Amino acid sequence: MIRLYCEKKEGNQELCASCKELIAYAHARLDHCPFGEQKGMCKYCKIHCYSPQKRKEIKKVMRFAGPRMLLYAPWQVIKHWLKK
């Protein structure tokens, strides 16, 4: 989703520094998530892994990229919804 946001919203051909940093942060947080591979959607999670500032950034990305994911990766969206 971050790659889609960076390309379509920000107009970058390659990931910008702030989007690279956000991806690295997200991966680091997911690596330390107590739910591991069984993790569902973050908005339903009782444990919030992201700092308030990063949550704000990732929400902005998700609001933009989420609806567009149906066009770019429909199977991933369906699998994500089924994790609810």
C-alpha positions in Angstrom: 0.0 0.0 0.0 2.9 2.4 0.8 4.4 1.8 -2.7 1.1 2.5 -4.3 0.6 5.7 -2.3 4.2 6.9 -3.1 3.7 6.3 -6.8 0.1 7.4 -7.4 -0.4 10.1 -4.7 3.1 11.6 -4.5 4.0 11.0 -8.1 7.3 9.3 -7.5 8.8 6.7 -9.8 10.8 5.1 -6.9 10.0 5.1 -3.2 10.9 8.4 -1.5 12.9 8.5 1.7 9.9 9.0 3.9 8.0 6.1 2.4 11.1 3.8 2.7 11.3 4.8 6.3 7.6 4.0 6.8 8.0 0.6 5.2 11.0 -0.2 7.4 9.1 1.0 10.5 6.1 -1.2 9.6 8.2 -4.3 9.0 10.0 -3.7 12.3 6.7 -3.4 14.2 5.2 -6.5 12.5 8.4 -8.5 13.3 7.7 -7.8 17.0 4.0 -8.3 16.9 2.9 -10.9 19.5 0.2 -12.2 17.1 2.8 -12.9 14.3 1.3 -14.5 11.2 -2.1 -14.7 12.8 -2.4 -10.9 13.0 -5.7 -9.5 11.7 -6.5 -5.9 10.7 -4.7 -3.3 12.8 -7.9 -1.3 13.4 -9.4 -4.2 15.3 -6.3 -5.0 17.3 -6.2 -4.5 21.0 -2.5 -3.8 21.0 -1.4 -0.8 19.0 2.2 -1.3 17.8 2.7 2.0 16.0 3.6 5.3 17.7 0.9 7.9 17.4 2.7 9.8 14.6 3.3 6.7 12.6 -0.3 5.6 13.0 -1.3 8.9 11.6 1.0 8.5 8.6 -0.1 4.9 7.9 -3.8 5.9 8.2 -3.2 8.5 5.5 -1.6 5.9 3.3 -4.4 3.4 3.9 -7.1 5.9 3.2 -5.6 6.6 -0.2 -4.4 3.2 -1.2 -7.0 1.0 0.4 -9.8 1.5 -2.2 -7.3 1.4 -5.1 -6.0 -2.0 -3.9 -9.1 -3.6 -5.4 -7.7 -2.6 -8.8 -4.1 -3.4 -8.2 -4.2 -6.5 -6.0 -7.7 -7.9 -5.7 -6.8 -11.3 -4.3 -4.7 -9.7 -1.5 -7.7 -7.5 -0.6 -10.0 -10.5 -0.4 -7.5 -12.5 1.8 -7.1 -9.4 4.0 -10.9 -9.1 4.4 -11.2 -12.7 5.3 -8.8 -12.3 8.2 -11.3 -10.1 10.0 
